[in-house]
């Protein structure tokens, strides 16, 4: 099993966009200044520090917890001190897309190998910073 923590605010993979140039459709990804690029770099750095072996082969199971900064409305004394489920904002599939893409050719050959996933998104506990917790194991 490989387990590691990425000390960064989770960022969702933006959707691919399309435009037309001289009557032809053209697809393009996020601009080079988009936060997804820094997030993916942080994921890759944390993964390299946790695992130095070759990319895993075969079917994989992934667990990921996306811990977001606690908003002001949940920082009051009457708010629960622990983690709180995060049911708004970024779609969980777009969060996984950016994470899984960053781990290609590093932790696994390709994200198509992931055949089971347990994904959660939560607001941080009162005394906790935003981060992503990841564990990967072979079936």
Secondary structure, 3 states (H helix, E strand, C coil): CEEEEECCCCCCCCCCEEEEECCEEEEECCCCCCHHHHHHHHHHHHHHHHCCCCCECCCEEEEEEEEECCCHHHCCCCCCCCCEECCCCCCHHHHHHHHHHHHECCCECCHHHEEEEEEEEEECCCCCCCEEEEEEEEC
